[in-house]
Amino acid sequence: MKLANTPIHSINVDGYRVFVKRDDLLHPYFSGNKARKFAHFLQHEFDGICRLIGYGSPQANSLYSMSALAQLKGWRLDFYVDHIASHLRDNPSGNYLGALNNGANIIDLSLCSDRQGRAALDYIEQEILPNHQNTLFVPEGGRCAYAEFGVRRLAMELNEWKKQQNLAELTVFLPSGTGTTALFLQKSFYELASSIKVVTCAVVGDCTYLNAQFTQLSANLSHHPHVVALAKRYHFGKLYREFYDIWNKVNKTGITFELLYDPLGWLNLTHYMAENSHETIVYLHQGGLLGNESMLPRYQRKYPLSGKAD
């Protein structure tokens, strides 16, 4: 099961050379950042644990990876979601289908009579965790201190590549949800005394939200990545024509990217490259391609004539 040491390939986008860290080539159970975030769970024993608990979207990459983790460890996975759309429930696809096939118990909180309007995290902390022993709880998206173990390994791989290329400096770019990978990467580079900086953009919330997430993981501002943002505000999960167009454009390089995080990542990166053309940039491919099974048909229905790069 390949969970580290992915290659770095060179592509050209809008006339700029970009290197891509191919974490999409990791084992499909944990493709991309989930292999890094969950490495600690995979490589360590958790005596007495029989249940894994998580929460998030019914199409989250973390749901599929947690279901694979539970299957490998012989654990039961209880994964809580705010709501499962009737179309998805009746026509399972993508990460949701993969998790079901792995035996995940996916719990729709909108059907729980004792939820009483509480957020998923509050419900789990107040109603579930106190009443279940031998349980391992993983916050949404793998946002926890355990993630640092695997992300540190990723940082070391990037640092070693920089040395092999005889680069004085390097910029690592990635889009962020909770910001866990970006934060622990920057923290690792800071502690390795490496001249590598991490640049990211907020996909789930805005810059204020993302910086708050960083602070919860580390109050040391030296560990915080540089956050960039476009003038236009994009709402997470909403379909935008420019997302579909740039996704098709970068896919023509021969590397397939995912449709939830990468489009905004590449929009931000192309803008960043135009202002920082002297920098050597590695784009961190974070996997998640299974989610395209559900996202791509949505784009094709909404923009049937789109997808042709300029």
Backbone as a ProteinNet text record, in pm:
[ID]
protein_1_A
[PRIMARY]
MKLANTPIHSINVDGYRVFVKRDDLLHPYFSGNKARKFAHFLQHEFDGICRLIGYGSPQANSLYSMSALAQLKGWRLDFYVDHIASHLRDNPSGNYLGALNNGANIIDLSLCSDRQGRAALDYIEQEILPNHQNTLFVPEGGRCAYAEFGVRRLAMELNEWKKQQNLAELTVFLPSGTGTTALFLQKSFYELASSIKVVTCAVVGDCTYLNAQFTQLSANLSHHPHVVALAKRYHFGKLYREFYDIWNKVNKTGITFELLYDPLGWLNLTHYMAENSHETIVYLHQGGLLGNESMLPRYQRKYPLSGKAD
[TERTIARY]
85	0	88.8	90.3	177.6	115.8	185.8	135.3	236.5	343.7	444.9	532.2	626.2	727.2	667.7	579.9	521	612.5	604.6	689.9	642.4	729.7	696.4	713.3	605.2	605.8	594.6	647.2	645.7	537.5	458.3	357.6	366.1	299.4	292.2	147.1	119.6	-14.1	-4.5	-73.1	-72	69.6	156.5	292.6	387.1	337.4	420.8	450.5	572	609.1	570.4	497.2	455.2	491.8	545.9	571.6	452.6	416.5	301.4	346.4	324.8	352	235.3	261.8	156.3	104.7	50.1	-7.5	-137.4	-186.1	-301	-262.8	-132.9	-85.7	-68.7	-100.4	-99.6	-214.4	-215.8	-319.7	-458.5	-547.6	-678.4	-762.5	-739.5	-812.4	-782.6	-659.4	-616.9	-549.6	-596.8	-533.5	-522.4	-404.8	-384.9	-362.7	-420.4	-387.5	-440.2	-538.6	-588.5	-483	-400.8	-291.8	-195.4	-173.5	-83	-149.1	-274.8	-343.6	-369	-394.5	-429.5	-312	-192.8	-75.5	-52.6	-75.7	-54	-145.1	-270.8	-365.7	-328.3	-274.6	-239.7	-114	-21	108.1	122.6	16.3	21.3	-96.6	-76.5	-182.7	-263.3	-391.5	-479.7	-552.3	-485.3	-538.3	-672.8	-766.9	-896.9	-998.3	-952.9	-1045.9	-1127.3	-1256.5	-1342.2	-1435.6	-1441.1	-1531.8	-1459.3	-1477.4	-1424.2	-1542.1	-1532	-1641.5	-1589.3	-1664.8	-1630.4	-1756.1	-1737	-1852.2	-1807.1	-1903.6	-1873.8	-1978.7	-1938.9	-2029.6	-2044.2	-2161	-2176.4	-2093.7	-2033.2	-1944.9	-1800.9	-1769	-1634.1	-1530.9	-1413.2	-1302.3	-1269.5	-1285.2	-1252.7	-1345.9	-1471.5	-1565.5	-1514.2	-1475.2	-1427.9	-1300.1	-1205.8	-1080.1	-1099.6	-1189.8	-1216.5	-1283.4	-1367.1	-1430.5	-1326.8	-1227.5	-1119.5	-1032.7	-1004.7	-926.7	-997.2	-1126	-1202.6	-1202.8	-1216.7	-1217.6	-1083.1	-974.2	-841.1	-812.9	-864	-837.5	-938.4	-1045	-1148.4	-1237.4	-1250.5	-1334.6	-1469.2	-1563.8	-1691.3	-1676.9	-1725.4	-1725.7	-1867.8	-1886	-2009.4	-1975.2	-2032.7	-2001	-2129.6	-2127.3	-2246.9	-2246.4	-2360.2	-2375.1	-2499.4	-2499.9	-2615.2	-2739.3	-2717.9	-2832.2	-2782	-2858.6	-2829.5	-2940.6	-2905.4	-3006.1	-3072.8	-3200	-3274.5	-3215.7	-3166.1	-3107.9	-2984.1	-2901.7	-2781.2	-2816.6	-2914	-2954.3	-3008.2	-3083.6	-3142.8	-3046.2	-2945.5	-2848	-2706.2	-2660	-2527.3	-2416.6	-2320.5	-2207.7	-2089.9	-1974.2	-1856	-1814.1	-1772.4	-1724.4	-1832.8	-1955.7	-2068.4	-2085.5	-2085.4	-2099.4	-1979.6	-1859.3	-1739.6	-1741.2	-1787	-1793.3	-1897	-2011.3	-2113.4	-2059	-1987.4	-1930.5	-1827.1	-1765.2	-1667.1	-1732.2	-1865	-1935.6	-1959.7	-1944.5	-1963.5	-2109.8	-2128.9	-2261.4	-2276.3	-2345.8	-2358.9	-2491.6	-2483.1	-2599	-2644.1	-2766.7	-2825.6	-2883.6	-2819	-2861.8	-2997.6	-3037.3	-3168.4	-3281.8	-3250	-3350.3	-3342.7	-3250.2	-3232.9	-3321.7	-3417.5	-3514.1	-3451.4	-3335.7	-3272	-3164.8	-3158.8	-3056	-3081.1	-3204.3	-3246.8	-3168.2	-3145.6	-3084.2	-2935.5	-2872.7	-2730.1	-2644.3	-2528.5	-2431.9	-2380.9	-2329.6	-2283.9	-2180.4	-2082.2	-1977.7	-2034.4	-2123.8	-2183.8	-2262.8	-2337.6	-2417.9	-2328.6	-2220.6	-2129.6	-2064	-2016.9	-1947	-2040.9	-2166.7	-2260	-2340.5	-2371.1	-2460.2	-2392	-2289.3	-2231.9	-2106.9	-2007.4	-1880	-1892.4	-1974.6	-1984.3	-2046.5	-2117.6	-2191.3	-2128.9	-2011.3	-1945.2	-1800.5	-1765.6	-1628.8	-1550.5	-1418.5	-1332.3	-1353	-1359.3	-1390.4	-1277.5	-1250	-1154.7	-1231.4	-1222.2	-1294.5	-1197.1	-1230.3	-1148.9	-1232.8	-1191.6	-1268.4	-1281.3	-1368.8	-1399.2	-1272.8	-1260.3	-1146.9	-1013.8	-1016	-890	-815	-888.3	-825.3	-793.2	-674.5	-634.4	-482.5	-430.6	-285.5	-225.2	-303.8	-253.6	-206	-264	-231.5	-87	-26.1	109	209.6	188.7	280.6	303.6	195.9	208	245.1	194.9	227.5	375.5	432.4	576.8	656.8	613.8	680.4	671.4	556.6	540	636.4	648.1	740.3	884	921.3	1057.2	1081.4	980	992.5	1012.4	936.2	948.4	1082.9	1127.7	1256.3	1370.2	1360.5	1463.1	1465.1	1347.6	1339.8	1403.2	1376.2	1435.5	1587.6	1644	1789.3	1840.8	1769.1	1810.2	1811	1719.7	1709.2	1801.8	1876	1967.2	1895	1778	1699	1729.5	1744.6	1766.4	1636.9	1525.6	1395.5	1289.3	1177.8	1068.6	936.8	833.6	698.9	610.5	540.7	445.2	305.2	223.5	88.7	-14.4	-120.3	-231.2	-356.6	-475.1	-600.3	-630.4	-703.1	-728.8	-877.1	-913	-1044.5	-1030	-991.8	-964.1	-825.8	-739.9	-605.7	-506.6	-546.3	-461.1	-330.9	-340.7	-220.3	-127.8	-185	-104.1	-33.3	-104.1	-46.3	68.3	47.1	152.2	269.1	244.6	355.1	442.5	378.6	455.4	529.2	464.7	528.8	651.9	638.8	750.9	866.4	836.1	942.1	1011.9	936.4	994.4	1090.2	1050.5	1133.5	1251.6	1236.5	1347.4	1447.8	1418.3	1504	1519.9	1412.4	1414.4	1358.2	1414.9	1367.3	1253.3	1153.5	1031.5	915.6	831.9	714.3	588.9	483.5	355.1	258.7	197.2	95.7	-33.8	-143.6	-271	-384.4	-502.5	-623.2	-736.8	-832.9	-945.5	-1053.8	-1090.5	-1195.4	-1328	-1324.8	-1447.7	-1503.6	-1418.9	-1462.2	-1379.4	-1369.1	-1287	-1151.7	-1071.2	-937.1	-942	-1040.3	-1053.9	-1081	-1170.2	-1201.3	-1076.8	-1003.7	-887.6	-779.6	-754.6	-653.6	-694.5	-824.9	-872.9	-847.5	-863.2	-833.9	-685.2	-601.3	-457.2	-426.4	-485.6	-457.7	-498.6	-607.4	-651.5	-552.2	-481.1	-381.1	-245.9	-213.2	-87.5	-99.8	-69.7	-75.4	48.8	151.6	276.9	257.7	262.9	237.5	342.1	458.8	561.1	518.1	420.5	369	254.7	210.5	94.1	134.6	72	99.5	52.1	100.7	54.4	-74.7	-179.1	-309.9	-333.9	-370.6	-403.5	-552.5	-607.5	-749.9	-775.5	-871.7	-914.3	-1017.5	-1040.8	-1136.5	-1279.4	-1310.6	-1444.7	-1455	-1566.3	-1591.3	-1665.2	-1614	-1675.4	-1731.6	-1848.9	-1913.6	-1883.8	-1846.3	-1802.9	-1913.6	-1877	-1970.6	-2056.9	-2055.6	-2134.3	-2058.2	-2132.7	-2070	-2050.8	-1929.4	-1897.4	-1837	-1874.8	-1825.6	-1673.6	-1615.7	-1470.9	-1400.8	-1468.4	-1411.9	-1401.4	-1510.4	-1513.9	-1413.5	-1402.8	-1310.7	-1164.6	-1126	-985.3	-955.4	-1055	-1035.1	-1004	-1080.3	-1053.3	-916.5	-880.1	-751	-634.8	-635.5	-522	-522.5	-639.4	-644.6	-578	-572.3	-507.7	-356.6	-302.8	-159.6	-128.3	-232.4	-211.8	-232.7	-260.4	-287.4	-432.8	-506.6	-645.7	-653.3	-726.3	-745.3	-889.8	-915.4	-1051.8	-1129.1	-1260.1	-1348.6	-1401.3	-1364.6	-1417.5	-1318.4	-1193.2	-1090.4	-996.6	-959.6	-857.1	-894.3	-1020.1	-1049	-1016.7	-1059.6	-1027.6	-878.8	-819.1	-675	-600.9	-638	-569.3	-600.6	-721.7	-751.5	-661.8	-647.5	-560.4	-414.7	-374.1	-234.2	-196.1	-281.8	-248.9	-237.4	-321.4	-311	-181	-147.5	-25.4	98.4	99.5	215.3	238.8	131	144.6	219.3	208.4	274.1	405.3	430.2	550.5	614.8	636.3	683.6	825.8	899.2	1036.4	1043.4	932.4	934.6	921.5	988.6	969.4	855.6	751.2	628.3	596.5	564.5	512.2	366.5	277.9	136.3	114.2	56.7	33.9	-99.8	-93.9	-215.6	-264	-387.5	-437.1	-535.1	-533	-616.8	-763.8	-848.3	-991.6	-1063.2	-1002.4	-1060.6	-1189.3	-1211.6	-1335.5	-1456.7	-1437.2	-1546.5	-1591.3	-1506	-1543.5	-1660.1	-1681	-1791.9	-1925.7	-1937.3	-2061.3	-2055.3	-1936.7	-1924.1	-1931.3	-1864.1	-1857.7	-1995	-2083.8	-2216.9	-2292.3	-2272.3	-2338	-2288.8	-2157.7	-2103.6	-2151.6	-2154.5	-2196.1	-2341.3	-2425	-2565.8	-2581.1	-2504.1	-2519.9	-2452.8	-2337.3	-2260.9	-2232.3	-2336.6	-2317.1	-2225.3	-2211.8	-2125.9	-1994.7	-1974.9	-1853.6	-1745.1	-1630.9	-1521.3	-1416.6	-1431	-1329.2	-1236.5	-1115.7	-1017.7	-984.5	-956.4	-920.7	-786.3
-118.7	0	124	196.5	313	433	482.4	593.1	706.9	703.8	809.3	803.7	899.8	902.8	907.4	1004.6	1023.5	1108.5	1090.9	1169.8	1314.2	1396.1	1535	1553.3	1592.1	1608.3	1755.2	1789.6	1927.3	1943.8	2051.6	2083.9	2232.7	2274.7	2415.8	2461.4	2570.1	2626.6	2776.7	2822.4	2965.1	3018.4	2934.3	2977.1	2969.4	2922.3	2911	2763.1	2737.4	2601.6	2577.5	2469.5	2433.4	2287.4	2259.1	2121.4	2071.4	1946.7	1889.5	1770.1	1778.9	1667.1	1569.6	1451.4	1360.6	1271.2	1333.8	1254.1	1186	1218.9	1145.7	1003.1	975.2	841.5	750.3	802.2	717.3	617	520.9	418.1	483.7	438.1	503.3	507	417.2	424.8	555.8	606.2	724.9	825.7	832.9	917.9	1062.3	1119.9	1260.6	1286.7	1397.7	1440.8	1348.2	1265.1	1172.4	1067.5	1029.1	936.9	1000.5	1129.5	1201	1222.4	1267.8	1296.7	1171.2	1058.9	937.1	841.4	884	796.7	747.4	832.4	792.9	677.5	682.8	576.5	446	457.3	338.6	270.4	350.3	295.8	269.7	294.3	269.2	181.5	110.9	28.2	107.7	81.6	146.9	36.7	-13.3	-125.5	-90.5	-180.2	-162.8	-87.8	-20.6	56.3	-39.2	-17	-97.7	-12	118.9	206.8	335.2	376.1	501.5	594.2	717.3	813.8	937.9	982.2	1102.7	1173.7	1288.6	1362.1	1448.7	1493.2	1577.5	1559.9	1581.8	1569.8	1424.4	1386.2	1248.4	1218.7	1322.1	1301.1	1341.1	1350	1390.9	1283.3	1327.1	1233.4	1162.4	1235.4	1177.4	1062.1	1068.8	959.7	830.9	838.5	719.2	664.9	756.2	711.6	656	715.4	662.6	525.5	506.3	375.1	269	307.6	214.1	185.9	291	274.4	179.4	200	114.7	-30.1	-47.9	-182.9	-252	-179.1	-236.5	-271.6	-189	-208.1	-300.6	-334.8	-416.4	-337.6	-207	-121	-97.2	-51.5	-2.5	148.1	198.9	343	397.1	492	570.1	710.9	749.8	879.8	962.1	1079.9	1163.6	1274.2	1291.2	1395.4	1477.7	1602.4	1688	1639.8	1593.4	1554	1473.7	1375.4	1300.6	1329.8	1393.2	1426.3	1299.5	1308.2	1190.4	1134	1220.8	1173	1088	1133.2	1057.5	928	934.5	814.5	707.3	754	660.3	618	702	673.8	695.8	609.8	628.4	636.8	726.9	742.7	800.4	800.1	865.8	814.5	907.8	871.5	806.1	850.2	793.6	645.7	613.4	474.2	391.9	446.8	374.8	343.8	440.3	419.6	313.5	317.5	215.8	77.2	67	-62.2	-112.4	-18.4	-55.7	-82.5	-74.5	-107.2	8.1	131.7	247.4	260.7	300.9	332.7	484.4	533.4	677.4	724	813.8	854.5	994.9	1006.2	1132.8	1202.5	1309.9	1377.7	1445.5	1474.5	1537.6	1442.2	1314	1213.5	1174.5	1235.8	1203	1293.5	1235.8	1314.4	1387.6	1339.6	1403.5	1504.7	1539.9	1635	1773.4	1818.1	1944.8	2064.6	2062.2	2176.7	2192.3	2097.6	2109.2	2081.1	2147.1	2118.6	1976.5	1919.5	1780.9	1757.9	1848.2	1830.7	1835.2	1930.4	1940.8	1815.5	1765.2	1644.6	1525.8	1511	1398.5	1409.4	1529.2	1548.3	1533.2	1571.8	1570.2	1441	1379	1263.1	1129.7	1132.9	1007.8	966.4	1053.4	1015.1	975.8	1046.9	1006.7	868.6	819.4	693.9	577.5	597.8	491	477.1	360	331.8	274.5	266.3	205.8	270.9	403	480	575.2	587	685	787.5	914.8	1022.7	1103.4	1121	1201.5	1320.2	1444.4	1562.4	1573.1	1661.5	1676.8	1701.1	1623.4	1639.4	1594	1523.8	1480.8	1593	1697.9	1815.4	1788.4	1734.9	1703.9	1691.8	1685.6	1679.6	1553.5	1445.9	1322.1	1343.2	1441.3	1463.5	1507.3	1565	1617.6	1507.4	1389.3	1277.8	1253.8	1239.5	1211.5	1332.3	1449.6	1571.3	1604.5	1571.8	1592.3	1510	1389.1	1304.5	1369.6	1424.9	1495.5	1613	1689.2	1802.2	1757.7	1646.6	1595.6	1552	1495	1457.2	1581.2	1686	1809.1	1877.2	1874.6	1934.5	1859.6	1727.6	1647.4	1675.2	1689.4	1720.3	1857.1	1953.6	2086.8	2078.2	1997	1979.3	1913	1813.3	1742.8	1835.4	1932.4	2027	2147.9	2151.5	2262.9	2398.2	2400	2522.5	2598.2	2728.1	2809.4	2828.1	2838.8	2860.4	2781.2	2758.7	2684.4	2730.9	2736.2	2767.6	2645.7	2604	2494	2553.6	2524.5	2581.9	2470.7	2495.3	2401.8	2474.4	2431.4	2485.7	2425.2	2499.4	2453.1	2447.9	2342.3	2333.8	2375.8	2281.1	2314.4	2376.4	2362.6	2419.4	2332.1	2209.6	2121.2	2087.3	2044.2	2006.4	2126.3	2239.3	2359.4	2403.4	2401.9	2445.1	2354.7	2225.8	2134.4	2128.3	2156.3	2168.5	2287.9	2404.5	2524.5	2507.8	2446.3	2420.9	2331.5	2230.1	2138.2	2210	2290.5	2362.2	2461	2525.6	2619.4	2546.4	2429.2	2354.2	2286.2	2259.1	2200.7	2306.2	2433.1	2544.3	2546.8	2516.8	2509.9	2638.1	2678.8	2798.8	2761.1	2696.1	2661.6	2731.8	2797.4	2861.6	2797.3	2798.3	2742.4	2856.6	2850.1	2946.7	2869.8	2921.8	2852	2949.7	2895.2	2976.7	2906.2	2983.3	2927.8	2883.3	2756.5	2704.7	2693.8	2648.3	2627	2757	2840	2968.1	3080	3192.7	3302.9	3301.4	3403.2	3409.3	3418.8	3491.3	3504.1	3368.8	3292.8	3158.4	3070.6	3074.4	2987.7	3022.6	3150	3190.2	3150.8	3152.1	3107	2957.7	2880.9	2737.8	2714.4	2794.6	2783.4	2806.2	2909.6	2947	2837.6	2767.4	2659.4	2543.6	2524.9	2418.3	2464.1	2592.7	2647.2	2798.7	2848.1	2992.7	3063.8	2989.1	3045.7	3091.4	3220.8	3274	3229.4	3187.3	3136.4	3004.7	2939	2812.8	2834.4	2959.3	2986.5	3010.3	2941.2	2964.7	3103.3	3145.5	3270.3	3242.3	3319.6	3298.1	3403.7	3358.9	3449.8	3436.2	3540	3537.8	3620	3577.4	3652.2	3756.6	3853.8	3959.4	3904.3	3805.7	3747.1	3643.6	3643.8	3546	3426.3	3308.5	3185.6	3106.6	3048.5	2972.1	2823.8	2761.4	2621.6	2530.4	2445.5	2348.9	2400	2532.4	2588.6	2572.6	2552.6	2531.9	2664.9	2690.1	2812.2	2774	2848.6	2817.3	2826.9	2929.5	2944.2	2827.9	2764.8	2644.6	2531.4	2510.5	2401.8	2425	2551.1	2582.9	2561	2608.6	2592.6	2446	2373.3	2230.2	2157.4	2188.9	2128.3	2170	2295.3	2344.1	2270.1	2258.9	2193	2042.7	1984.8	1841.8	1809.4	1908.2	1886.2	1871.5	1895.5	1874.5	1725.5	1644.1	1500.9	1452.5	1544.8	1509.5	1544.8	1451.4	1477	1532.4	1642.1	1703.7	1685.7	1713.3	1696.9	1827.9	1821.3	1932.5	2015.3	1982.7	2058.6	2162.8	2125.4	2215.3	2269.6	2183.8	2222.6	2339.9	2353.5	2468.3	2603.5	2623.4	2750.1	2757.6	2642.6	2641.2	2689.2	2637.8	2676.4	2819.8	2867.8	3008.7	3099.6	3068.1	3147.1	3134.3	3012.8	2992.6	3066	3064.3	3135.9	3286.1	3337.7	3478.8	3504.2	3412.6	3426.4	3419	3328.3	3312.4	3436.7	3502.3	3623.2	3733	3731.2	3833.2	3784.3	3653.8	3595.5	3495.2	3538.2	3447.8	3396.2	3461	3419.3	3299.1	3263.8	3157.9	3019.4	2922.2	2782.2	2729.1	2678.8	2642.2	2494	2429.9	2293.5	2299.6	2252.4	2241.7	2103.9	2101.8	1975.8	1916.8	1809.6	1738.9	1659.1	1686.5	1625.7	1511.6	1456.2	1340.1	1375.6	1288.2	1314.4	1290.1	1216.2	1198.8	1118.3	1037.8	961.3	1054.2	1171.5	1267.3	1321.3	1310	1356.4	1277.3	1155.9	1074.4	1142.8	1219.3	1290.8	1436.4	1498.9	1640.1	1663.7	1578.5	1601.3	1599.9	1504.5	1509.9	1638	1693	1818.9	1932.3	1938	2041.1	2021.3	1898.3	1870.9	1907.4	1889.7	1929.3	2080.7	2148.9	2293.8	2369	2319.7	2387.4	2289.7	2248.5	2147.7	2191.6	2324.3	2373.3	2426.6	2417.8	2469.9	2364.2	2400.8	2305.7	2321.3	2421.6	2443.8	2554.4	2517.4	2615.5	2715.2	2837.6	2941.1	2912
0	0	0	-111.5	-125.1	-54	48.9	129	141.9	62.5	69.5	-55.7	-63.5	-170.4	-311.6	-333.6	-466	-553.8	-685.8	-775.7	-788.6	-844.2	-875.7	-1025.5	-1092.8	-1237.7	-1275.8	-1390.1	-1439.5	-1546.1	-1534.4	-1634.9	-1667.2	-1774.7	-1811.7	-1812.2	-1740.1	-1731.4	-1756.9	-1858.7	-1894.7	-1915	-1966.4	-1995.2	-1877.2	-1762.5	-1644	-1616.5	-1573.4	-1535.8	-1390.6	-1367.8	-1233.3	-1209.4	-1092.8	-1053.9	-971.7	-991.4	-921	-838.3	-708.8	-618.8	-630.3	-686.2	-728	-614.3	-511.8	-404.5	-446.5	-566.1	-620.1	-657.4	-664.7	-700.3	-578.7	-460.6	-342	-351.1	-260.6	-264.6	-267.3	-356	-371.2	-244.5	-149.2	-22.9	49.8	32.9	106.8	14.4	-108.4	-208.7	-160.1	-179.8	-147.3	0	47.7	183.6	292.4	260	363.6	397.2	301.3	331	430.3	414.1	505.5	642	640.4	766.5	849.6	782.5	854.1	871.6	832.8	841.9	984.4	1081.6	1221.4	1259.7	1215.5	1248.4	1179.5	1058.2	981.7	1035.9	1087.8	1126.7	1276.3	1352.2	1496.1	1537.8	1647	1701.9	1804.8	1809.9	1906.4	1983.4	2085.1	2161.8	2224.5	2208.7	2271.3	2188	2083	1998.6	1911.5	1907.6	1821	1736.6	1764.8	1691.9	1651.5	1526.8	1474.7	1449.8	1495.9	1480	1407.6	1309.3	1235.7	1189.2	1125.4	1071.4	954.5	876.1	760.4	652.8	529.5	415.7	374.1	320.7	272.1	147.5	88.7	-25.5	7.8	136.6	177.1	147.4	104.9	87.2	218.3	328.5	458.5	493.1	448.7	474.5	410.9	284.9	216.3	280.8	309.4	368.8	508.9	586.3	720.2	712.7	610.2	594.7	560.7	479.5	445.4	567.7	645.7	768.1	864.4	882.8	973.4	925.4	796.5	740.5	762.9	740.4	758.9	904.4	995.9	1138.1	1206.3	1134.7	1196.9	1290	1266	1348.6	1280.5	1358.3	1304.9	1283.8	1170.6	1147.4	1158.1	1247.9	1255.9	1207.3	1095.4	1035.6	1029.2	1093.3	1105.6	999.3	935.4	833.1	865.3	823.1	849.3	776.2	652.5	570.1	451.4	409.1	286.8	187.4	77	-24.2	-75.8	-105.5	-151	-279.3	-367.8	-493.6	-466.8	-371.1	-338.1	-266.1	-177.7	-104.4	-200.4	-300.5	-396.2	-505.9	-530.5	-635.9	-582	-495	-432.8	-537.5	-512.5	-603.5	-527.3	-591.5	-537.1	-400.9	-315.1	-182.2	-97.2	-115.1	-39.1	-71.3	-198.7	-240.4	-194.4	-212	-169.7	-21.5	59.4	204.1	240.5	173.8	198.3	165.6	55.3	15.5	115.6	189.3	291.9	427.3	431.3	554.1	649	602	689.1	732.7	856.6	909.3	901.9	801.3	777.5	836.6	933.1	1012.6	972.4	926.4	883.9	1006.6	1050.3	1172.5	1158.4	1035.6	1016.1	1052.8	1065.9	1102.4	1249.4	1323.6	1465.3	1551.5	1621.4	1698.4	1815.7	1862.7	1978.8	1940.1	1813.7	1771.4	1830	1828.8	1888.4	1834.5	1703	1637.4	1657.5	1723	1751.7	1628.5	1621.8	1516.3	1533.8	1424.7	1427.7	1537.5	1547.8	1648.3	1789.3	1814.2	1948	1981.2	1884.9	1907	1941	1864.7	1888.7	2026.3	2060.4	2187.5	2308	2290.7	2403.7	2415.7	2302.1	2304.9	2273.9	2192	2143.1	2220.4	2225.4	2286.9	2434.6	2515.9	2657	2676.3	2574.9	2589.6	2513.9	2458.4	2385.2	2432.2	2476.2	2517.7	2399.1	2416.4	2313.1	2176.9	2179.2	2058.8	2023.1	1894.8	1843.7	1762.4	1800.3	1731.4	1647.7	1520.3	1428.8	1382.1	1412.2	1370.5	1219.2	1176.3	1034.5	951.8	843	753.8	809.9	922.8	984	1051.3	1091.4	1151.2	1298.8	1322.6	1459.7	1465.9	1586.4	1605	1545.5	1537.2	1477.5	1334.1	1265.1	1123.4	1103.7	1205.4	1189.8	1155.8	1204.1	1181.7	1032.2	956.3	814	731.4	770.6	696.2	710.9	825.6	846.3	745.4	719.3	620.2	482.1	449.2	322	313.3	420.4	423.1	398.9	455.9	438.3	294	230.4	89.6	1.7	28.3	-49.5	-24.7	99.1	132.4	63.6	58.6	-7.5	-157.8	-219.2	-362.6	-391.7	-304.8	-319.9	-320.8	-230.3	-225	-352.9	-401.2	-523.1	-644.4	-643.6	-754.1	-737.9	-627.4	-597.7	-597.8	-536	-529.1	-400.7	-413.6	-293.7	-216.2	-289.3	-226.6	-302.2	-236.4	-298.1	-237.5	-322.5	-276.7	-299.2	-195.2	-205.8	-198.1	-299.1	-306.2	-296	-217.9	-208.8	-164	-208.8	-157.7	-21.6	62.8	199.6	232.7	308.2	370	514.6	599.7	739.5	756.6	656.1	663.8	737.6	771.5	851.5	780.8	654.7	580.7	563.2	523.5	501.2	629	741.2	868.6	911.1	907.9	953	855.2	727.4	632.8	668.7	687.5	720	852.4	949.1	1078.8	1060.3	977.6	953.6	885.4	783.6	713	806.9	892.4	988.9	1082.7	1129.1	1223.2	1155.1	1024.3	948.8	903.8	937.4	895.7	744.1	676.1	530	469.6	355.4	286.4	191.2	247.8	174.6	242.4	163.3	220.1	162.3	241.6	199.9	171.2	54.6	14.3	-8.8	41.6	29	7	-20.6	-35.3	36.4	84.4	157.9	59.8	67.8	-19.3	55.6	179.7	256	312.2	369.4	424.5	364.9	436.8	388.4	459.9	433.2	492.1	643.9	697	841.7	905.5	843.9	892.7	890.2	779.2	764.9	865.6	884.2	982.3	1124.5	1151.9	1282.5	1299.9	1191.2	1196.6	1225.3	1161.2	1186.2	1334	1389.9	1527.9	1625.6	1594.7	1682.5	1682.4	1571	1563	1616.4	1598	1649.1	1661.5	1779.1	1802.4	1751	1714.7	1665.5	1521.2	1496.5	1362.8	1261.4	1308.7	1217.5	1153	1212.5	1159.2	1060.8	1045.3	961.8	816.7	721.8	579.8	536.8	420.5	360.8	285.2	314.1	252.3	145.9	25.3	-83.8	-115.3	-177.3	-210.2	-335.4	-412.9	-530.4	-489.1	-575.2	-543.6	-533	-615.2	-613.7	-503.8	-432.5	-326.7	-387.1	-359.4	-408.9	-291.3	-310.7	-205	-222.1	-113.2	-116	-168.6	-263.3	-318.2	-431	-455.4	-564.7	-695.7	-803.9	-933.9	-1005.9	-1051.4	-1125.4	-1260.3	-1361.5	-1495	-1502.5	-1435.6	-1440.4	-1371.9	-1274.7	-1212.3	-1314.3	-1386.2	-1483.9	-1595.9	-1638.3	-1748.6	-1708.6	-1590.4	-1552.6	-1520.1	-1471.2	-1446.4	-1577.1	-1681.8	-1811.9	-1865.2	-1841	-1889.9	-1825.4	-1693.5	-1626.8	-1652.6	-1674.8	-1705.7	-1839	-1928.3	-2057.7	-2045.1	-1927.6	-1905.1	-1890.4	-1879	-1862	-1719.9	-1628.6	-1489.1	-1458.8	-1402.2	-1366.7	-1224.9	-1210.2	-1078.9	-1034.2	-906	-857.4	-871.1	-853.7	-891.2	-774	-651.8	-539.1	-488.1	-473.6	-421.3	-530.4	-623.6	-720.7	-811.2	-857	-944.4	-879.9	-756.4	-689.3	-659.5	-628.9	-608	-731.4	-847.8	-970.4	-1012.9	-986.7	-1015.4	-932.3	-805.5	-718.8	-759.6	-796.5	-831.2	-959	-1060.4	-1184	-1158	-1071.2	-1033.9	-957.4	-867.4	-787.7	-876.4	-972.3	-1060.2	-1144.8	-1184.5	-1265.6	-1190.2	-1057	-974.7	-912.2	-923.3	-860.9	-955.9	-1078.5	-1183.4	-1158.3	-1067.8	-1039.9	-945.9	-881.4	-781.9	-845.3	-786.5	-823.5	-737.5	-804.4	-733.7	-751.6	-640.1	-641.1	-597.5	-685.3	-649.8	-588.7	-470.5	-401	-442.8	-520.6	-561.5	-441.4	-399.1	-276.4	-300.4	-421.7	-449.3	-456.8	-402.1	-399.4	-530.6	-621.6	-754.5	-753	-650.8	-644.2	-638.4	-579.9	-571.7	-706.6	-808.2	-941.6	-998.8	-949	-998.6	-976.5	-869.6	-842.1	-887.7	-881.2	-917.3	-1067.9	-1146	-1290.3	-1356.7	-1327	-1388	-1355.2	-1235.3	-1199.4	-1289.2	-1310.9	-1399.5	-1542.7	-1587.2	-1725.3	-1747.9	-1646.2	-1658.7	-1658.3	-1574.9	-1563.2	-1676.6	-1722.8	-1828.5	-1942.7	-2016.9	-2122.7	-2235.1	-2254.6	-2362.6	-2309	-2177.4	-2117.2	-2120.4	-2063	-2052.6	-2158	-2244.2	-2347.4	-2300.7	-2272	-2224.2	-2333.1	-2291.8	-2388.3	-2451.9
[MASK]
++++++++++++++++++++++++++++++++++++++++++++++++++++++++++++++++++++++++++++++++++++++++++++++++++++++++++++++++++++++++++++++++++++++++++++++++++++++++++++++++++++++++++++++++++++++++++++++++++++++++++++++++++++++++++++++++++++++++++++++++++++++++++++++++++++++++++++++++++++++++++++++++++++++++++++++++++++++

